[in-house]
Amino acid sequence: MIAADPVAALAARHRWRWPEALPWLAAVAAFFLFPGYLALGAQILASILYGLSIDLVLGYGGIVTLGQAAFFGTGAYTAGLLAAHGMGAPEPGLIAAGLAAAALGALSGLAVLRLSGLAQLMATLMVAAMLQSAADKASAITGGADGLQNMAVGKVLGLFAFGLYGRTAYLYALAVLFLCFLGMRALVHSPFGRSLVGMRENAARMTALGAPVFARRLIAYTIAAGMAGISGALYAQSTGFVAPDSLGFDRSGNILVMLLLGGIGRLYGAFIGVPLFMVAQDRLSDLDPAYWYFWIGLGLVLMVRFARGGILGLAARIRRE
């Protein structure tokens, strides 16, 4: 049997398939079907973008991190501080947040990516912990534990104001997520993205082949940091509030759980895991306020036992069988 042309196989990855439209159709349908939950929906969309940033570094690049909240919080505080000082136009705030987080990612990546394993994991956690402590202590600038006050977020495109019911926030977050996803999709299916997968599987072999492993990982880490910063800005602009917990461990840990639930390294894992986790969290906390985390934990244990690779991994195995 003649092997398929590898160039043609790589090019085929860029072709859109009809199942890829389903998350976007569901998001548009949710806008009309659940008008009372659009504020929560905007937060879910921002968190999906945050999950995509984790998927790029962990799922594709094999970079172990527990400190992605450092970039999420940097973006949130950048957008929040601009809004609190009379520069509340959301679009420039979003761009500034992405650039600030990307700059932090590039600088911290120079040190973090020279480590591996547990040392790398602890280094990423340390970066986020230091920033959280700084945000808590610099209360004159950040508001400290009480959070950033007096945020005045402007109108989207100068026309659409953020309202109590979250309509503008939802559509704004959906548009930003879609644009960022297009970039992410093109990146992971490009030769650069495939080289990241090769580095994840065997970095030593990629080095022997002449691939600049450190440089490419640093680029991916920086891009992911920028995406996390944009998601943090979306969160801050849609809620009108920023606090030090945006830099906390829970922010990094929960998004990892959501991504594991959906499936790491599958591009659409965040689209499955994030809504499922956040809706379950919202419903279970109402039904059982004292023990809702137990039920989520039980679900995750069952997922790890019976659906390794997340929901998308389980679906892929069922399809093969």
NUPA-885648 format. One record per residue (C-alpha): residue number from 1; residue in one letter; y, x, z. Coordinates in Angstrom, 2 decimals. Layout:
REM NUPA-885648
{num: NUM	residuo: a	v: Y	u: X	w: Z}
...
This chain:
REM NUPA-885648
{num: 1	residuo: m	v: 0.00	u: 0.00	w: 0.00}
{num: 2	residuo: i	v: 3.43	u: 1.35	w: -0.95}
{num: 3	residuo: a	v: 5.77	u: 1.66	w: 2.00}
{num: 4	residuo: a	v: 8.94	u: -0.38	w: 1.86}
{num: 5	residuo: d	v: 12.10	u: 1.44	w: 0.88}
{num: 6	residuo: p	v: 13.69	u: 2.44	w: 4.23}
{num: 7	residuo: v	v: 17.19	u: 2.12	w: 2.78}
{num: 8	residuo: a	v: 16.46	u: -1.42	w: 1.61}
{num: 9	residuo: a	v: 14.90	u: -2.26	w: 4.98}
{num: 10	residuo: l	v: 18.02	u: -1.01	w: 6.77}
{num: 11	residuo: a	v: 20.30	u: -2.95	w: 4.43}
{num: 12	residuo: a	v: 18.27	u: -6.11	w: 5.05}
{num: 13	residuo: r	v: 19.20	u: -5.98	w: 8.73}
{num: 14	residuo: h	v: 22.80	u: -6.84	w: 7.82}
{num: 15	residuo: r	v: 21.83	u: -10.10	w: 6.16}
{num: 16	residuo: w	v: 22.62	u: -13.18	w: 8.17}
{num: 17	residuo: r	v: 19.72	u: -15.48	w: 8.94}
{num: 18	residuo: w	v: 20.08	u: -19.14	w: 9.77}
{num: 19	residuo: p	v: 18.95	u: -18.86	w: 13.46}
{num: 20	residuo: e	v: 21.96	u: -16.61	w: 14.07}
{num: 21	residuo: a	v: 24.24	u: -19.60	w: 13.55}
{num: 22	residuo: l	v: 22.65	u: -21.54	w: 16.41}
{num: 23	residuo: p	v: 24.59	u: -19.96	w: 19.33}
{num: 24	residuo: w	v: 27.89	u: -20.56	w: 17.55}
{num: 25	residuo: l	v: 27.03	u: -24.13	w: 16.64}
{num: 26	residuo: a	v: 26.00	u: -24.72	w: 20.27}
{num: 27	residuo: a	v: 29.31	u: -23.27	w: 21.48}
{num: 28	residuo: v	v: 31.32	u: -25.53	w: 19.16}
{num: 29	residuo: a	v: 29.22	u: -28.55	w: 20.16}
{num: 30	residuo: a	v: 29.74	u: -27.77	w: 23.86}
{num: 31	residuo: f	v: 33.50	u: -28.01	w: 23.36}
{num: 32	residuo: f	v: 33.11	u: -31.69	w: 22.42}
{num: 33	residuo: l	v: 30.11	u: -32.62	w: 24.55}
{num: 34	residuo: f	v: 31.19	u: -31.12	w: 27.89}
{num: 35	residuo: p	v: 35.00	u: -31.45	w: 28.12}
{num: 36	residuo: g	v: 34.86	u: -31.30	w: 31.91}
{num: 37	residuo: y	v: 33.20	u: -27.87	w: 31.92}
{num: 38	residuo: l	v: 35.40	u: -25.97	w: 29.48}
{num: 39	residuo: a	v: 36.91	u: -23.76	w: 32.21}
{num: 40	residuo: l	v: 33.40	u: -22.67	w: 33.19}
{num: 41	residuo: g	v: 32.57	u: -22.35	w: 29.50}
{num: 42	residuo: a	v: 35.43	u: -19.91	w: 28.95}
{num: 43	residuo: q	v: 34.09	u: -17.76	w: 31.78}
{num: 44	residuo: i	v: 30.61	u: -17.90	w: 30.25}
{num: 45	residuo: l	v: 31.95	u: -16.76	w: 26.87}
{num: 46	residuo: a	v: 33.85	u: -13.88	w: 28.51}
{num: 47	residuo: s	v: 30.69	u: -12.91	w: 30.37}
{num: 48	residuo: i	v: 28.67	u: -12.95	w: 27.15}
{num: 49	residuo: l	v: 31.06	u: -10.37	w: 25.73}
{num: 50	residuo: y	v: 30.63	u: -8.37	w: 28.92}
{num: 51	residuo: g	v: 26.85	u: -8.61	w: 28.46}
{num: 52	residuo: l	v: 27.17	u: -7.33	w: 24.90}
{num: 53	residuo: s	v: 28.95	u: -4.24	w: 26.21}
{num: 54	residuo: i	v: 26.05	u: -3.55	w: 28.57}
{num: 55	residuo: d	v: 23.55	u: -4.16	w: 25.80}
{num: 56	residuo: l	v: 25.22	u: -1.56	w: 23.60}
{num: 57	residuo: v	v: 24.97	u: 1.24	w: 26.16}
{num: 58	residuo: l	v: 21.69	u: 0.28	w: 27.83}
{num: 59	residuo: g	v: 19.74	u: -1.71	w: 25.27}
{num: 60	residuo: y	v: 20.64	u: 0.44	w: 22.27}
{num: 61	residuo: g	v: 21.90	u: 3.72	w: 23.71}
{num: 62	residuo: g	v: 19.52	u: 4.02	w: 26.66}
{num: 63	residuo: i	v: 22.43	u: 4.90	w: 28.97}
{num: 64	residuo: v	v: 21.58	u: 3.69	w: 32.47}
{num: 65	residuo: t	v: 24.62	u: 2.24	w: 34.23}
{num: 66	residuo: l	v: 25.50	u: 0.24	w: 37.31}
{num: 67	residuo: g	v: 29.24	u: 0.76	w: 36.92}
{num: 68	residuo: q	v: 30.23	u: -1.30	w: 33.89}
{num: 69	residuo: a	v: 32.43	u: -3.32	w: 36.26}
{num: 70	residuo: a	v: 34.79	u: -0.34	w: 36.29}
{num: 71	residuo: f	v: 35.78	u: -1.18	w: 32.72}
{num: 72	residuo: f	v: 35.67	u: -4.94	w: 33.22}
{num: 73	residuo: g	v: 38.01	u: -4.64	w: 36.20}
{num: 74	residuo: t	v: 40.29	u: -2.17	w: 34.43}
{num: 75	residuo: g	v: 40.74	u: -4.65	w: 31.61}
{num: 76	residuo: a	v: 41.29	u: -7.52	w: 34.02}
{num: 77	residuo: y	v: 43.93	u: -5.62	w: 36.02}
{num: 78	residuo: t	v: 45.67	u: -4.35	w: 32.87}
{num: 79	residuo: a	v: 46.07	u: -7.86	w: 31.47}
{num: 80	residuo: g	v: 46.90	u: -9.24	w: 34.91}
{num: 81	residuo: l	v: 49.60	u: -6.67	w: 35.69}
{num: 82	residuo: l	v: 51.22	u: -7.21	w: 32.31}
{num: 83	residuo: a	v: 51.26	u: -10.96	w: 32.93}
{num: 84	residuo: a	v: 52.64	u: -10.49	w: 36.43}
{num: 85	residuo: h	v: 55.53	u: -8.37	w: 35.13}
{num: 86	residuo: g	v: 56.78	u: -10.67	w: 32.42}
{num: 87	residuo: m	v: 54.59	u: -9.46	w: 29.56}
{num: 88	residuo: g	v: 52.14	u: -12.32	w: 29.57}
{num: 89	residuo: a	v: 51.48	u: -12.77	w: 25.84}
{num: 90	residuo: p	v: 47.67	u: -12.87	w: 25.78}
{num: 91	residuo: e	v: 47.06	u: -10.99	w: 22.53}
{num: 92	residuo: p	v: 48.93	u: -7.76	w: 23.44}
{num: 93	residuo: g	v: 47.41	u: -7.99	w: 26.92}
{num: 94	residuo: l	v: 43.96	u: -8.18	w: 25.39}
{num: 95	residuo: i	v: 44.58	u: -5.14	w: 23.20}
{num: 96	residuo: a	v: 46.09	u: -3.15	w: 26.07}
{num: 97	residuo: a	v: 43.14	u: -4.03	w: 28.29}
{num: 98	residuo: g	v: 40.64	u: -2.86	w: 25.67}
{num: 99	residuo: l	v: 42.50	u: 0.41	w: 25.12}
{num: 100	residuo: a	v: 42.86	u: 1.11	w: 28.86}
{num: 101	residuo: a	v: 39.17	u: 0.47	w: 29.50}
{num: 102	residuo: a	v: 38.14	u: 2.54	w: 26.46}
{num: 103	residuo: a	v: 40.28	u: 5.45	w: 27.68}
{num: 104	residuo: l	v: 38.62	u: 5.26	w: 31.08}
{num: 105	residuo: g	v: 35.23	u: 5.10	w: 29.39}
{num: 106	residuo: a	v: 35.95	u: 8.20	w: 27.32}
{num: 107	residuo: l	v: 37.19	u: 10.19	w: 30.33}
{num: 108	residuo: s	v: 34.42	u: 9.14	w: 32.71}
{num: 109	residuo: g	v: 31.81	u: 9.46	w: 29.96}
{num: 110	residuo: l	v: 32.58	u: 13.17	w: 29.60}
{num: 111	residuo: a	v: 31.09	u: 13.62	w: 33.07}
{num: 112	residuo: v	v: 28.65	u: 10.71	w: 33.36}
{num: 113	residuo: l	v: 26.82	u: 11.39	w: 30.10}
{num: 114	residuo: r	v: 26.05	u: 14.98	w: 31.04}
{num: 115	residuo: l	v: 23.76	u: 13.57	w: 33.74}
{num: 116	residuo: s	v: 20.52	u: 11.66	w: 33.43}
{num: 117	residuo: g	v: 18.28	u: 9.34	w: 35.39}
{num: 118	residuo: l	v: 19.23	u: 8.55	w: 38.98}
{num: 119	residuo: a	v: 22.16	u: 10.98	w: 38.95}
{num: 120	residuo: q	v: 23.68	u: 9.16	w: 35.97}
{num: 121	residuo: l	v: 23.10	u: 5.80	w: 37.62}
{num: 122	residuo: m	v: 24.85	u: 6.90	w: 40.82}
{num: 123	residuo: a	v: 27.73	u: 8.48	w: 38.90}
{num: 124	residuo: t	v: 28.49	u: 5.23	w: 37.08}
{num: 125	residuo: l	v: 28.31	u: 3.33	w: 40.36}
{num: 126	residuo: m	v: 30.64	u: 5.85	w: 42.00}
{num: 127	residuo: v	v: 33.31	u: 5.41	w: 39.30}
{num: 128	residuo: a	v: 33.39	u: 1.65	w: 39.88}
{num: 129	residuo: a	v: 33.35	u: 2.05	w: 43.67}
{num: 130	residuo: m	v: 36.31	u: 4.44	w: 43.60}
{num: 131	residuo: l	v: 38.33	u: 2.10	w: 41.42}
{num: 132	residuo: q	v: 37.51	u: -0.87	w: 43.63}
{num: 133	residuo: s	v: 38.62	u: 1.04	w: 46.70}
{num: 134	residuo: a	v: 41.84	u: 2.09	w: 44.95}
{num: 135	residuo: a	v: 42.57	u: -1.51	w: 43.91}
{num: 136	residuo: d	v: 41.98	u: -2.67	w: 47.46}
{num: 137	residuo: k	v: 44.23	u: -0.02	w: 48.98}
{num: 138	residuo: a	v: 47.07	u: -0.27	w: 46.45}
{num: 139	residuo: s	v: 48.06	u: -3.72	w: 47.69}
{num: 140	residuo: a	v: 51.70	u: -3.24	w: 46.70}
{num: 141	residuo: i	v: 50.59	u: -3.13	w: 43.05}
{num: 142	residuo: t	v: 47.34	u: -5.07	w: 42.91}
{num: 143	residuo: g	v: 47.76	u: -7.50	w: 45.79}
{num: 144	residuo: g	v: 44.83	u: -5.90	w: 47.60}
{num: 145	residuo: a	v: 42.11	u: -8.18	w: 48.91}
{num: 146	residuo: d	v: 44.28	u: -11.24	w: 48.28}
{num: 147	residuo: g	v: 44.27	u: -10.59	w: 44.55}
{num: 148	residuo: l	v: 47.02	u: -10.21	w: 42.01}
{num: 149	residuo: q	v: 49.70	u: -12.84	w: 42.44}
{num: 150	residuo: n	v: 52.29	u: -14.47	w: 40.14}
{num: 151	residuo: m	v: 50.40	u: -14.05	w: 36.88}
{num: 152	residuo: a	v: 52.22	u: -15.91	w: 34.09}
{num: 153	residuo: v	v: 49.97	u: -15.87	w: 31.03}
{num: 154	residuo: g	v: 51.81	u: -16.89	w: 27.87}
{num: 155	residuo: k	v: 50.72	u: -19.15	w: 25.05}
{num: 156	residuo: v	v: 48.03	u: -18.12	w: 22.57}
{num: 157	residuo: l	v: 49.76	u: -17.32	w: 19.25}
{num: 158	residuo: g	v: 52.92	u: -18.58	w: 20.93}
{num: 159	residuo: l	v: 51.70	u: -22.17	w: 20.48}
{num: 160	residuo: f	v: 48.81	u: -23.07	w: 22.79}
{num: 161	residuo: a	v: 49.26	u: -22.93	w: 26.55}
{num: 162	residuo: f	v: 46.42	u: -22.33	w: 29.00}
{num: 163	residuo: g	v: 45.80	u: -25.63	w: 30.76}
{num: 164	residuo: l	v: 43.93	u: -26.90	w: 33.77}
{num: 165	residuo: y	v: 41.01	u: -28.25	w: 31.72}
{num: 166	residuo: g	v: 40.35	u: -24.99	w: 29.87}
{num: 167	residuo: r	v: 40.55	u: -26.19	w: 26.27}
{num: 168	residuo: t	v: 42.77	u: -23.36	w: 25.08}
{num: 169	residuo: a	v: 40.93	u: -20.81	w: 27.21}
{num: 170	residuo: y	v: 37.58	u: -21.88	w: 25.73}
{num: 171	residuo: l	v: 38.63	u: -21.69	w: 22.10}
{num: 172	residuo: y	v: 40.53	u: -18.45	w: 22.70}
{num: 173	residuo: a	v: 37.49	u: -16.85	w: 24.38}
{num: 174	residuo: l	v: 35.19	u: -18.14	w: 21.62}
{num: 175	residuo: a	v: 37.38	u: -16.65	w: 18.87}
{num: 176	residuo: v	v: 37.62	u: -13.26	w: 20.62}
{num: 177	residuo: l	v: 33.86	u: -13.23	w: 21.31}
{num: 178	residuo: f	v: 33.10	u: -13.99	w: 17.66}
{num: 179	residuo: l	v: 35.34	u: -11.18	w: 16.37}
{num: 180	residuo: c	v: 33.89	u: -8.68	w: 18.84}
{num: 181	residuo: f	v: 30.36	u: -9.81	w: 18.01}
{num: 182	residuo: l	v: 30.93	u: -9.21	w: 14.31}
{num: 183	residuo: g	v: 31.91	u: -5.63	w: 15.11}
{num: 184	residuo: m	v: 28.96	u: -5.19	w: 17.47}
{num: 185	residuo: r	v: 26.50	u: -6.59	w: 14.94}
{num: 186	residuo: a	v: 27.75	u: -4.30	w: 12.18}
{num: 187	residuo: l	v: 27.61	u: -1.33	w: 14.57}
{num: 188	residuo: v	v: 24.04	u: -1.76	w: 15.81}
{num: 189	residuo: h	v: 22.69	u: -2.33	w: 12.30}
{num: 190	residuo: s	v: 24.53	u: 0.68	w: 10.89}
{num: 191	residuo: p	v: 23.05	u: 4.19	w: 10.65}
{num: 192	residuo: f	v: 25.08	u: 5.01	w: 13.79}
{num: 193	residuo: g	v: 23.43	u: 2.16	w: 15.66}
{num: 194	residuo: r	v: 19.96	u: 3.14	w: 14.51}
{num: 195	residuo: s	v: 20.62	u: 6.70	w: 15.65}
{num: 196	residuo: l	v: 21.46	u: 5.31	w: 19.10}
{num: 197	residuo: v	v: 18.04	u: 3.67	w: 19.19}
{num: 198	residuo: g	v: 16.46	u: 6.99	w: 18.21}
{num: 199	residuo: m	v: 18.30	u: 8.71	w: 21.06}
{num: 200	residuo: r	v: 17.13	u: 6.02	w: 23.46}
{num: 201	residuo: e	v: 13.51	u: 6.57	w: 22.42}
{num: 202	residuo: n	v: 13.53	u: 10.38	w: 22.23}
{num: 203	residuo: a	v: 16.80	u: 12.24	w: 22.69}
{num: 204	residuo: a	v: 15.12	u: 15.65	w: 22.42}
{num: 205	residuo: r	v: 13.70	u: 14.84	w: 19.01}
{num: 206	residuo: m	v: 17.06	u: 13.54	w: 17.78}
{num: 207	residuo: t	v: 18.66	u: 16.78	w: 18.94}
{num: 208	residuo: a	v: 16.03	u: 18.76	w: 17.06}
{num: 209	residuo: l	v: 16.85	u: 16.73	w: 13.93}
{num: 210	residuo: g	v: 20.47	u: 17.81	w: 14.24}
{num: 211	residuo: a	v: 21.98	u: 14.57	w: 15.55}
{num: 212	residuo: p	v: 25.03	u: 15.07	w: 17.83}
{num: 213	residuo: v	v: 23.49	u: 13.19	w: 20.74}
{num: 214	residuo: f	v: 26.23	u: 13.68	w: 23.31}
{num: 215	residuo: a	v: 29.07	u: 12.85	w: 20.91}
{num: 216	residuo: r	v: 27.42	u: 9.68	w: 19.64}
{num: 217	residuo: r	v: 26.57	u: 8.50	w: 23.12}
{num: 218	residuo: l	v: 30.16	u: 9.13	w: 24.18}
{num: 219	residuo: i	v: 31.43	u: 7.07	w: 21.25}
{num: 220	residuo: a	v: 29.07	u: 4.21	w: 22.13}
{num: 221	residuo: y	v: 30.03	u: 4.44	w: 25.81}
{num: 222	residuo: t	v: 33.72	u: 4.30	w: 24.90}
{num: 223	residuo: i	v: 33.29	u: 1.32	w: 22.58}
{num: 224	residuo: a	v: 31.26	u: -0.53	w: 25.22}
{num: 225	residuo: a	v: 33.94	u: 0.23	w: 27.81}
{num: 226	residuo: g	v: 36.58	u: -1.25	w: 25.51}
{num: 227	residuo: m	v: 34.49	u: -4.39	w: 25.01}
{num: 228	residuo: a	v: 34.04	u: -4.74	w: 28.76}
{num: 229	residuo: g	v: 37.81	u: -4.34	w: 29.21}
{num: 230	residuo: i	v: 38.46	u: -7.11	w: 26.70}
{num: 231	residuo: s	v: 36.01	u: -9.38	w: 28.51}
{num: 232	residuo: g	v: 37.77	u: -8.62	w: 31.80}
{num: 233	residuo: a	v: 41.12	u: -9.50	w: 30.24}
{num: 234	residuo: l	v: 39.68	u: -12.77	w: 28.92}
{num: 235	residuo: y	v: 38.44	u: -13.58	w: 32.39}
{num: 236	residuo: a	v: 41.79	u: -12.77	w: 33.99}
{num: 237	residuo: q	v: 43.83	u: -14.69	w: 31.43}
{num: 238	residuo: s	v: 41.61	u: -17.77	w: 31.53}
{num: 239	residuo: t	v: 41.46	u: -17.95	w: 35.33}
{num: 240	residuo: g	v: 44.96	u: -16.62	w: 36.08}
{num: 241	residuo: f	v: 43.60	u: -14.45	w: 38.87}
{num: 242	residuo: v	v: 42.34	u: -10.89	w: 39.43}
{num: 243	residuo: a	v: 40.87	u: -9.44	w: 42.64}
{num: 244	residuo: p	v: 39.07	u: -6.22	w: 43.62}
{num: 245	residuo: d	v: 35.68	u: -7.92	w: 43.25}
{num: 246	residuo: s	v: 36.17	u: -7.65	w: 39.48}
{num: 247	residuo: l	v: 35.35	u: -3.96	w: 40.03}
{num: 248	residuo: g	v: 32.52	u: -4.62	w: 42.47}
{num: 249	residuo: f	v: 28.80	u: -3.95	w: 42.32}
{num: 250	residuo: d	v: 27.96	u: -7.66	w: 42.03}
{num: 251	residuo: r	v: 29.87	u: -7.78	w: 38.76}
{num: 252	residuo: s	v: 27.69	u: -4.99	w: 37.35}
{num: 253	residuo: g	v: 24.43	u: -6.13	w: 38.93}
{num: 254	residuo: n	v: 24.64	u: -9.79	w: 37.95}
{num: 255	residuo: i	v: 25.34	u: -9.06	w: 34.30}
{num: 256	residuo: l	v: 22.29	u: -6.77	w: 34.18}
{num: 257	residuo: v	v: 20.18	u: -9.60	w: 35.57}
{num: 258	residuo: m	v: 21.58	u: -11.98	w: 32.94}
{num: 259	residuo: l	v: 20.83	u: -9.51	w: 30.17}
{num: 260	residuo: l	v: 17.29	u: -8.93	w: 31.45}
{num: 261	residuo: l	v: 16.81	u: -12.68	w: 31.47}
{num: 262	residuo: g	v: 17.82	u: -13.01	w: 27.83}
{num: 263	residuo: g	v: 16.38	u: -9.74	w: 26.53}
{num: 264	residuo: i	v: 17.81	u: -6.22	w: 26.39}
{num: 265	residuo: g	v: 18.36	u: -4.50	w: 23.07}
{num: 266	residuo: r	v: 18.04	u: -7.71	w: 21.04}
{num: 267	residuo: l	v: 21.74	u: -8.39	w: 20.32}
{num: 268	residuo: y	v: 21.48	u: -12.08	w: 21.24}
{num: 269	residuo: g	v: 20.05	u: -11.53	w: 24.73}
{num: 270	residuo: a	v: 23.43	u: -12.09	w: 26.38}
{num: 271	residuo: f	v: 23.83	u: -15.39	w: 24.50}
{num: 272	residuo: i	v: 20.66	u: -16.66	w: 26.19}
{num: 273	residuo: g	v: 20.72	u: -15.02	w: 29.61}
{num: 274	residuo: v	v: 24.39	u: -15.44	w: 30.54}
{num: 275	residuo: p	v: 24.68	u: -19.22	w: 30.03}
{num: 276	residuo: l	v: 21.27	u: -19.83	w: 31.59}
{num: 277	residuo: f	v: 22.09	u: -17.78	w: 34.69}
{num: 278	residuo: m	v: 25.63	u: -19.11	w: 35.16}
{num: 279	residuo: v	v: 24.70	u: -22.76	w: 34.65}
{num: 280	residuo: a	v: 21.72	u: -22.35	w: 37.00}
{num: 281	residuo: q	v: 24.00	u: -20.70	w: 39.54}
{num: 282	residuo: d	v: 26.51	u: -23.54	w: 39.28}
{num: 283	residuo: r	v: 23.88	u: -26.28	w: 39.58}
{num: 284	residuo: l	v: 21.69	u: -24.66	w: 42.24}
{num: 285	residuo: s	v: 24.68	u: -23.81	w: 44.46}
{num: 286	residuo: d	v: 25.51	u: -27.53	w: 44.47}
{num: 287	residuo: l	v: 21.93	u: -28.69	w: 45.08}
{num: 288	residuo: d	v: 21.00	u: -26.05	w: 47.68}
{num: 289	residuo: p	v: 24.09	u: -24.16	w: 48.93}
{num: 290	residuo: a	v: 22.14	u: -22.15	w: 51.50}
{num: 291	residuo: y	v: 19.20	u: -20.94	w: 49.41}
{num: 292	residuo: w	v: 20.30	u: -21.16	w: 45.78}
{num: 293	residuo: y	v: 19.92	u: -17.38	w: 45.34}
{num: 294	residuo: f	v: 16.28	u: -17.66	w: 46.40}
{num: 295	residuo: w	v: 15.53	u: -20.00	w: 43.50}
{num: 296	residuo: i	v: 17.27	u: -17.71	w: 41.02}
{num: 297	residuo: g	v: 15.30	u: -14.77	w: 42.43}
{num: 298	residuo: l	v: 12.05	u: -16.69	w: 42.13}
{num: 299	residuo: g	v: 12.83	u: -17.51	w: 38.52}
{num: 300	residuo: l	v: 13.52	u: -13.86	w: 37.77}
{num: 301	residuo: v	v: 10.24	u: -12.77	w: 39.40}
{num: 302	residuo: l	v: 8.37	u: -15.24	w: 37.21}
{num: 303	residuo: m	v: 10.28	u: -14.02	w: 34.18}
{num: 304	residuo: v	v: 9.36	u: -10.38	w: 34.85}
{num: 305	residuo: r	v: 5.73	u: -11.37	w: 35.44}
{num: 306	residuo: f	v: 5.20	u: -13.63	w: 32.47}
{num: 307	residuo: a	v: 8.01	u: -12.87	w: 30.02}
{num: 308	residuo: r	v: 8.68	u: -9.15	w: 29.88}
{num: 309	residuo: g	v: 11.40	u: -8.47	w: 27.38}
{num: 310	residuo: g	v: 13.24	u: -11.61	w: 28.47}
{num: 311	residuo: i	v: 13.27	u: -14.99	w: 26.79}
{num: 312	residuo: l	v: 13.81	u: -13.48	w: 23.35}
{num: 313	residuo: g	v: 10.94	u: -11.05	w: 23.91}
{num: 314	residuo: l	v: 8.67	u: -13.94	w: 24.91}
{num: 315	residuo: a	v: 9.72	u: -15.89	w: 21.81}
{num: 316	residuo: a	v: 9.00	u: -12.87	w: 19.60}
{num: 317	residuo: r	v: 5.49	u: -12.49	w: 21.07}
{num: 318	residuo: i	v: 4.74	u: -16.19	w: 20.58}
{num: 319	residuo: r	v: 5.92	u: -15.98	w: 16.98}
{num: 320	residuo: r	v: 3.69	u: -12.96	w: 16.29}
{num: 321	residuo: e	v: 0.68	u: -14.72	w: 17.76}
